[in-house]
Amino acid sequence: FHYMALGGFALGATAWDVGLVPGIADPCELLFRAAVEEKNLKVAQNLFAALLPLFRFFREKGALVSLKALAVMEGLELGGTRAPIDVLGSEETTELHRRLDRMKQRVRDIDNGP
């Protein structure tokens, strides 16, 4: 699960099977590289903290519908969902977009360093 990634890496996981769309692929790759390849826990923790609000949203609202909504925001159409899974409402989509924008800014800040 997205929200368990850092804990898994800390326990020795060396791979991550994660649902991705382009808007979160790069930050997730940065997290993986920092945690697994570079073994830089401080950077990994900062990246995970930046991603965590999104990951919590995925957990609360469902990863499938959240990732599909993110894909639509990026101009990708991954198709609808089947019952009983429903698409996100407009307020949820707005919240997801807000979290995505905040995550991107935080990752830029981490990537640019002090």
Secondary structure by P-SEA (a helix, b strand, c coil): cccaaaaaaaaccccccccccccaaaaaaaaaaaccccccaaaaaaaaaaaaaaaaaaaaccaaaaaaaaaaaacccccccccccccccaaaaaaaaaaaaaaaaaaaaaaacc
